[in-house]
Amino acid sequence: MLHSILVQLLARRQLALLTLLAVLAISALPGNSYAGGHTNAPIKKEPIQLDPALRSDVTGTVLVTGANRGIGLQLATNYTERGWTVIATARTPNKADDLNALADAHSNLTVEYLDLLDHEGIDDLAKKLQGVPIDVLLNNAAMLGDPAAQDFGNLDYELMEQVFAVNTVGTMKMAEAFFDHVLISDQKKIVAITSLQASIGELREPLVPFYKLSKTALNMGMMTLAKRVKGKKVIIALISPGAVDTSMMKAALDHAGVKANFLITPQESAEAVINIIDQYDLKMTGTFMSHRGDVIPWYQLKRIYNETTLENSAWHRVGNWLGLRLFDV
Ligand SMILES: NC(=O)c1ccc[n+]([C@@H]2O[C@H](COP(=O)([O-])OP(=O)(O)OC[C@H]3O[C@@H](n4cnc5c(N)ncnc54)[C@H](OP(=O)(O)O)[C@@H]3O)[C@@H](O)[C@H]2O)c1
């Protein structure tokens, strides 16, 4: 009896030792996560160069959505002035006065109808532009939705669906409808203008949840797309444009009762965003960037136990599982 218990314990200890060696070997491999769920440090990326003096002189064709006002109008203006061929879209082109004035003054900009809620209309434009390479598909258009209708206890679920349909679904539809145009271009970039509000780790206040969740979902959609099309060398860029002085930002700040002295102008934002798009390459695909060129965290890991306490270590749990006290603390 005593003999068989000793044999069993010995066998378990040998198993434990083998397991320990295997875990040690695996944890020594580069890029693997190891005990306690910590991972090796991520590969350091070169910082994005934002110096306007070093601005790239690359040109191509860009399609900008929501180009009749705000950041979109400035993106369309700056690309036009940089000599790009610009397809600028608006929901109601006949009312897009500033954009039409820009088109009158510049032969390299054309105005097209596009509403993100109108999928047939998106397909029609893609068909109209069949065979036209689009180097940068710049998904800028989005809606905030009435902030008061997004307050918990007073949630307007129809609005929630609409915000999601425009910001998330509409932008995914754009990527799908214009994918072939991007694929035949030289630069092959699909850009989503997203928001710092989409970062779970950066969440500071509980306002405008419909908008936030629509952008977080958009980011996930774009991340999966990035992985899906990397083999085709199509680059998916996620860029937050900063806190910009536009009517969207004004509506959000008014509701929050905040007087902002930190806003940047649409011009500052557009310049920064274009510089980032110029430098965004296939190695960066799917990276969530700020207009300053920083990588925005999706979520910040928080340690839920003290890693110095062996009681809680993965080693200890393995030991417990094997019925052994590998570490006596
Ligand atoms: N402003 C900021 O501080 C800030 C911060 C983070 C992220 N962003 C993002 O930056 C982008 C531009 O924002 P913005 O501040 O310039 O906003 P904005 O001034 O409110 O302009 C929004 C644009 O999107 C268009 N749009 C709205 N619904 C649409 C639909 N269903 N189909 C097509 N176009 C539609 C609008 O067209 P209409 O004129 O016809 O309504 C307008 O051209 C958005 O993606 C926004 O989420 C902005």
The ligand as a Gaussian input file, in Angstrom:
#p B3LYP/6-31G(d) Opt

LIG

0 1
 N      -14.700000      66.926000     -34.365000
 C      -14.011000      66.157000     -33.562000
 O      -13.449000      66.635000     -32.565000
 C      -13.857000      64.701000     -33.830000
 C      -13.198000      63.927000     -32.871000
 C      -13.017000      62.563000     -33.107000
 C      -13.481000      62.026000     -34.288000
 N      -14.138000      62.780000     -35.209000
 C      -14.580000      62.140000     -36.449000
 O      -14.161000      62.927000     -37.552000
 C      -15.078000      62.764000     -38.630000
 C      -15.571000      64.122000     -39.099000
 O      -16.219000      64.750000     -37.998000
 P      -16.613000      66.285000     -37.986000
 O      -16.279000      66.806000     -36.662000
 O      -16.081000      66.965000     -39.188000
 O      -18.209000      66.152000     -38.063000
 P      -19.307000      67.085000     -38.714000
 O      -18.841000      68.487000     -38.808000
 O      -20.554000      66.804000     -37.956000
 O      -19.434000      66.488000     -40.202000
 C      -19.944000      65.206000     -40.381000
 C      -19.974000      64.900000     -41.870000
 O      -20.510000      63.581000     -42.024000
 C      -21.617000      63.667000     -42.912000
 N      -22.630000      62.657000     -42.661000
 C      -23.429000      62.496000     -41.573000
 N      -24.279000      61.480000     -41.758000
 C      -24.019000      60.977000     -42.985000
 C      -24.566000      59.928000     -43.767000
 N      -25.612000      59.198000     -43.355000
 N      -24.033000      59.687000     -44.980000
 C      -23.023000      60.436000     -45.440000
 N      -22.483000      61.456000     -44.779000
 C      -22.982000      61.727000     -43.567000
 C      -22.193000      65.061000     -42.707000
 O      -23.019000      65.398000     -43.795000
 P      -24.276000      66.421000     -43.628000
 O      -23.707000      67.794000     -43.669000
 O      -25.165000      66.097000     -44.780000
 O      -24.907000      66.109000     -42.305000
 C      -20.903000      65.855000     -42.641000
 O      -20.383000      66.067000     -43.909000
 C      -16.181000      61.847000     -38.092000
 O      -15.891000      60.521000     -38.446000
 C      -16.074000      62.021000     -36.597000
 O      -16.591000      60.920000     -35.904000
 C      -14.345000      64.104000     -34.991000

